[in-house]
Amino acid sequence: MKLVKSMSIYSICHFLVDFLSCIFVLGVASTLCYNADGTFNDDLYIAEVIIYNFFAFAFQVPMGALMDKFKIYKGVGIAGFFMIGLCYAIHAGNPILLASIVGIGNGLFHLEGGVNAYNNSKGKAFLNGLFVAPGAMGIFLGTAFHNELAATYWPIALVCIAIVLLFFVQKDEVDFVKDEQEKLVKNGNPFQLHDILSILALIGVSIIVRSIGGSAIQYAWKTGFAIGLGYTICVVLGKMFGGLIGDKFGLKKIASIALAAACVSLILGFNIPAFGFIGIFLFNVPMAITLVILEKCNTRFLATMVGSNTLFLFLGYLICMIPNTLNNYVVLTVSVALAIVSIYTAFNKFEKVNK
């Protein structure tokens, strides 16, 4: 019952934090991006979006390092939602500063939720995926309705709901994480620094190239709210059940097979929409799998490893902003091939050291 309560709350709050952050960055901060003459400042708008993503994703690494240093894995999520609510309440000022604060708040919640999902799952992949998956729906709906909700009181009400929900999990101990950390202090980590850095780099490559491959999935038929919603549901289900399938049949095998099948399906999806939905489900299966291997190779600095996952997402996001005229089929195929090789190599390294 404790597990169901904890994961339900963290999953709901993950939806809310991404939903609210999207509404703020796209719908609230954007209204502050006007010049003195009343014209919209596109450069300022782009800057506040990039800065938000930097603090929400890349900045998780130093924040996670501080959490690991002081062993603070509770309370930071509430602090994060409070920062987001404060920006909604202010609703005025410098858009870049406000976007930065919202980004930090978003990152703090992700770190607490990520650590506690790992703790609840006892090192398995399934609950990691269950925690992360709702964020995709939050981003989709926040993007879809940011104009309608930005000027209402609903965002502040949802912030309050999230804070109340998080209070119910603050007394739950991160016992599994602490036990693993104590064992590493006592017995030493079998993963030396060069092992951790190798696995980190390989998984990082897989995340970055998957981001690049994802940017090549540009379907002409993916228009309208209903189709976008169905597509996002497939993303959510892929993230959610990828860890479960991997735990049952083998993480390395499932990640590799899912990506290979995803590549074929996604290419067919350019002409046959059904394959696009199947492909995007499979494309998201490795998410929880790559996250859990990062966590398992260095649980002594668990929050830092959780943050490194999103750092690579940010790097992929920056690369995808660079205009290119390459063939989408080629970009997708090469990206998936590199992701399979890097994940497979990372798991081989992990298994060799872990024995």
Steps between C-alpha positions, in 0.01 A plus 500: 500500500788735584655430159174570315452825693854620442518423128149631433587832661835537328351407161209744535735775613733429208210565265417819689855639515553469123145617425539810717852576378387490136208732570730746675783502247277507191198686632610727787867588443431554130262788586798676656709477182392832348713801411421850625331578167260206541665269247567138596866423572563163333861482620395555862232230467746248355751587772251445783397161354864387471586629848199317646613176339855552625390535863230232477733242341874575500501671840372181663859372511640759747173499698513120515861513614399724793214264589743206500756687707252582775279190449188713453249302296177637646349847507671628187195416288278714720757780478493464123123534475513797738744675265270436204197627694691811605573586136133459413408729788751768394393479136723797411865589456785363294386193299847344499531526879153358555559218250825418682321470835226283349769283339681453832170411666424247230846346535475471878179300476646270233798425722290410804261293291781321316683400817184381670382305193833316504462438873144368463596274211797352689721572201262367233409693186119481506421764762754736348298489180172528688627820664644661186219412255231754611737789429453451125125548537557806718716658230249419226197638684693799638610588148147452365322713762760754615310794352168402657638429849778759537268778618288284734539397864516130411883481493533632857225264616683206341827607663325492840355156427844366407658638818225342715545165323878505550459552874357145519828342381751709694517255792568198279858390550736449207617185670612303194710792372661558839579130539668492160695816576618363835616178333701700248662704777582182693608270217597746227337547162592227249448765233811714493492857373608400149226233490234751606621759249503241220144389572392863543650597163349201318152552644539872434570432133192276480278770652638778278472303175149386592410868542643569154314202357180619665534839330495320163156353569299763316175346385277700268196316639575591865267800518217594732447450871350148484786350298756682713335364814503144367863536398593631846314211667725262304804693628371473857429126469844437352673675789267335752524138387853499360646445846250225582577309180873553553489374859324184385693411183834679541583869486771488235307268270172690520663841448683379188205311348257784573721760329561283193127431463425868568725610213318279248156598633575872508625499140185315390305754704577777253244338269298276735391681820438178697870416478583849625305437820663158547842642424480787750391253769804281431729804468425596862543152649875549579442817706457332839764242410774753431404700810525201733846396377628851571358478851628148573862571410530781755228489767725688741432806284152400393346846453801605292447202270129580472596853400756381244219332308326835450829676426534280191141579406589871510806445281283312252249786510772754414630290211148463362470880485769509229331517157581209269392378158594135546264223395273406790525129422880516515506704822256262668680183387849621593380636836328174596802294390732712715258477793489120479879470485555741790234339724626147423860602573399677822318191625792275414726730700252504789460120504876440483572723801192393695604134494 
